[in-house]
Amino acid sequence: MTDHLRTLHEIAATRLSCYPNAGLPNEEGAYLETPESLARQLQRFVDRGWLNIVGGCCGTAPAHIRAIAEMIEGRPPRPIPPPSRRAFYSGIELVEAEESNRPLLVGERTNVIGSRLFKNLIAAEKWEEASEIARRQVRNGAHVIDVCLQSSDRDEIADIPPFYDRLVRKIKAPIMIDSTDPRSIELALTYCQGKSIVNSVNLEDGEEKFARVCPLARAYGAALVCGTIDEDPAQAQAFTRERKTGDRRALLPPAHREIRHPARRHRYRPSGIPLRHRR
């Protein structure tokens, strides 16, 4: 329990509770920890400042709770740390976006728009072969797997279950759901473990679609990629620094004020145009 509580103390931005059993039951179902021994073990965690709430579960009696209450008397609870600015994403395995692992590599070969091979496999409904592309990308160093099944030729809603069902069995990396359809985004989120990334939202159509996607991201604990595109009739996609930063400021209020999606879960995409170099 010590290692688990230490880790939770280091990463949790909320209160921590620990209410253990009075030891493990013996062959007769009896719990052998005395009130004094249980309180003594919990005191190690309290003295290190790891806990906010302590108590007892199976096998504890009023005497155990009394001993714990006497032990914590006068001891300060764990201070609640300020919200972290660290960015974590996860499937089964966790990825942190920070200096030591830059750049964060997103595998985009599982994208019907960007990969002809993947598009043809999806069209032929070869789900196993299509999901193997994601596994190869992870083996080759991708930190995150981008998945786009949105195509005018097929029903995205119908393709998500057979593909994602195989995908989540083969990779442990975080998944980036690349779609503009809120229904498809929610369906894909139901298959994803951990903290996924929704790619993307913008203000091109005003706040209507934005307001439909943000609650989904909050409900499923996902991060959002926010594109710097708005309703400007002359230049919807931002090209200058001033327009990009202006769109960023415009994206934050509806996400945070109306939908309460935390700013630390946003990632802004400045819509850079890729350049190809020719000799």
C-alpha positions in Angstrom: 0.0 0.0 0.0 2.9 2.4 0.7 4.0 2.6 -3.0 0.4 3.2 -4.2 -0.2 5.9 -1.7 3.1 7.6 -2.4 2.3 7.7 -6.1 -1.2 9.0 -5.6 0.1 11.7 -3.2 2.6 12.8 -6.0 0.0 13.0 -8.8 -3.4 13.6 -7.2 -4.8 17.2 -7.2 -7.6 16.1 -4.9 -8.0 14.7 -1.4 -6.8 11.2 -0.6 -8.6 8.6 1.6 -7.3 5.4 3.1 -9.5 3.0 5.0 -7.9 -0.4 5.0 -9.2 -3.7 6.4 -7.9 -4.9 9.7 -5.4 -7.1 7.9 -6.2 -10.1 5.8 -8.7 -12.7 7.1 -7.4 -16.0 8.3 -8.9 -19.4 7.3 -11.7 -18.8 9.8 -12.5 -15.4 8.3 -11.2 -13.4 11.3 -9.2 -10.2 11.0 -6.2 -10.1 13.3 -5.0 -6.5 13.3 -5.6 -4.9 16.7 -6.7 -1.3 17.0 -3.2 -0.3 18.1 -1.4 -2.1 15.2 -3.8 -0.7 12.6 -3.4 2.8 13.9 0.3 2.5 14.0 0.5 1.4 10.4 -1.7 4.3 9.2 0.4 6.7 11.3 3.3 6.2 8.8 1.1 7.7 6.0 -0.3 10.5 8.2 3.1 11.6 9.4 4.3 11.8 5.8 1.4 14.1 4.9 -0.1 11.7 2.4 -3.7 11.5 3.6 -6.8 13.6 4.1 -9.3 11.0 5.2 -8.6 7.8 7.3 -10.8 5.1 8.5 -11.3 1.4 8.7 -13.1 -1.2 6.5 -13.6 -4.9 6.9 -12.7 -6.3 10.3 -12.6 -3.0 12.1 -14.7 -2.3 15.1 -15.4 0.9 17.2 -12.1 0.3 19.0 -10.2 0.5 15.8 -11.9 3.7 14.7 -11.3 5.2 18.2 -7.6 4.3 18.0 -7.3 5.9 14.6 -9.1 9.0 15.7 -6.7 9.4 18.7 -3.7 8.9 16.4 -4.7 11.7 14.0 -5.7 14.2 16.7 -3.8 17.4 16.1 -2.0 16.2 12.9 -2.5 18.3 9.8 -4.2 16.7 6.7 -2.4 16.5 3.3 -2.3 19.9 1.6 -4.3 20.0 -1.6 -1.8 20.8 -4.4 -2.6 23.5 -7.0 -3.9 22.2 -10.4 -1.0 20.7 -12.4 -0.1 22.0 -15.8 1.3 18.7 -16.8 -0.3 17.0 -19.8 -1.1 13.2 -19.6 -2.7 11.0 -22.1 -3.3 7.3 -21.8 -4.6 4.1 -23.3 -3.4 1.3 -21.0 0.0 2.9 -20.9 0.5 6.6 -20.0 2.3 9.2 -22.1 3.3 12.6 -20.7 3.8 15.5 -23.1 6.9 17.1 -21.6 10.5 18.2 -22.5 12.2 14.8 -22.2 10.1 13.0 -24.8 9.7 15.8 -27.4 8.5 15.6 -30.0 5.4 13.7 -29.2 4.9 11.5 -32.2 1.4 10.9 -33.5 1.0 8.0 -35.9 -1.4 9.0 -38.7 -1.4 6.0 -41.0 -4.7 4.8 -39.5 -6.4 7.6 -41.4 -8.7 7.0 -44.4 -7.9 10.5 -45.7 -4.2 10.3 -45.4 -3.4 6.6 -46.2 -4.6 4.8 -49.3 -3.6 1.5 -47.9 -5.7 2.0 -44.7 -8.6 3.4 -46.7 -8.7 0.3 -49.0 -8.5 -2.1 -46.0 -11.4 -0.3 -44.4 -13.4 -0.4 -47.6 -12.7 -4.2 -47.9 -13.7 -4.5 -44.2 -10.4 -6.2 -43.4 -10.5 -5.1 -39.8 -7.6 -7.2 -38.5 -5.2 -6.0 -41.2 -6.3 -2.4 -40.7 -5.7 -2.5 -37.0 -2.3 -4.1 -37.5 -1.2 -0.8 -39.0 -1.7 0.9 -35.6 0.3 -1.8 -33.9 3.2 -1.3 -36.4 3.2 2.4 -35.8 3.5 1.9 -32.0 6.4 -0.5 -32.5 8.1 2.1 -34.7 7.9 4.7 -32.0 4.5 6.5 -32.2 3.4 7.8 -28.8 -0.2 8.4 -29.9 -2.3 6.8 -32.6 -4.6 9.0 -34.7 -7.7 7.2 -36.1 -9.8 8.7 -38.8 -12.7 6.7 -40.3 -14.6 9.7 -41.6 -15.2 9.2 -45.3 -17.9 10.2 -47.8 -17.8 6.6 -49.1 -18.7 4.8 -45.9 -20.8 5.0 -42.7 -18.3 6.1 -40.0 -20.7 5.0 -37.2 -20.9 1.5 -38.7 -17.1 1.2 -39.1 -16.2 2.3 -35.5 -17.3 -0.9 -33.6 -15.5 -3.5 -35.7 -12.3 -1.4 -36.0 -12.0 -0.1 -32.5 -12.9 -3.4 -31.0 -9.8 -4.9 -32.6 -7.7 -1.7 -32.1 -7.9 -1.5 -28.3 -6.9 -5.2 -28.0 -3.7 -4.5 -30.0 -2.2 -1.3 -28.7 -1.7 0.3 -25.3 -1.0 3.8 -26.6 -3.4 6.7 -26.3 -5.9 7.1 -29.1 -6.6 10.4 -30.9 -10.1 10.3 -32.3 -10.0 12.2 -35.6 -13.6 13.1 -36.5 -15.9 16.1 -36.7 -19.1 14.2 -36.0 -20.1 14.3 -32.3 -22.0 11.0 -32.5 -18.9 9.3 -33.9 -16.7 10.9 -31.3 -18.9 9.7 -28.5 -19.1 6.1 -29.9 -15.3 6.0 -30.3 -14.8 7.3 -26.7 -16.8 4.3 -25.4 -14.1 2.0 -26.7 -11.1 3.9 -25.4 -9.5 3.2 -22.1 -7.7 6.0 -20.2 -7.5 9.6 -21.4 -8.0 9.9 -25.2 -7.6 13.0 -27.4 -10.4 14.4 -29.6 -9.2 15.9 -32.8 -10.6 18.5 -33.2 -12.9 21.4 -32.5 -13.0 24.9 -33.8 -15.3 27.9 -34.2 -15.8 27.6 -38.0 -19.5 27.0 -37.5 -19.8 29.1 -34.4 -20.2 27.5 -31.0 -23.0 25.0 -31.8 -20.8 21.9 -32.7 -18.2 23.1 -30.2 -20.8 23.0 -27.5 -21.8 19.5 -28.4 -18.2 18.1 -28.4 -16.9 19.7 -25.2 -19.4 18.0 -22.8 -18.4 14.6 -24.4 -14.7 15.4 -23.7 -15.5 16.3 -20.2 -17.8 13.3 -19.5 -15.2 10.8 -20.9 -12.1 12.7 -19.5 -10.7 13.4 -22.9 -8.4 16.2 -24.1 -9.3 18.5 -26.9 -7.3 19.7 -29.9 -8.6 23.1 -30.7 -8.0 24.4 -34.3 -7.5 28.1 -34.8 -10.4 28.5 -37.3 -13.4 30.8 -36.8 -16.3 32.3 -38.7 -14.4 35.1 -40.3 -15.8 35.3 -43.9 -12.5 36.7 -45.3 -10.0 34.5 -43.6 -11.5 31.6 -41.5 -8.2 29.9 -41.0 -5.7 31.9 -39.0 -2.4 32.5 -40.7 -0.8 35.4 -38.7 0.4 35.2 -35.1 -2.2 37.8 -34.1 -5.1 35.8 -35.6 -3.9 32.5 -34.2 -3.6 33.9 -30.7 -6.9 35.7 -31.1 -8.7 32.5 -32.0 -7.1 30.8 -29.1 -8.5 33.4 -26.7 -11.9 33.0 -28.4 -11.9 29.2 -28.0 -11.3 29.2 -24.2 -14.4 31.1 -22.9 -17.0 28.8 -24.4 -15.1 25.7 -23.3 -14.5 26.8 -19.8 -17.3 29.2 -19.0 -20.3 27.4 -20.5 -19.2 23.8 -20.6 -16.6 23.8 -17.7 -14.0 22.0 -19.7 -10.7 22.7 -17.9 -8.2 24.8 -19.9 -5.4 22.3 -19.0 -7.1 19.7 -21.2 -6.9 21.9 -24.3 -4.2 21.6 -26.9 -4.2 24.4 -29.6 -3.4 23.6 -33.2 -2.1 26.7 -34.9 -3.0 25.2 -38.4 0.5 25.3 -39.8 0.8 24.6 -43.4 3.4 21.8 -44.2 6.2 22.7 -46.6 7.8 20.2 -49.0 11.5 20.8 -49.8 12.7 20.1 -53.3 16.3 20.0 -54.3 
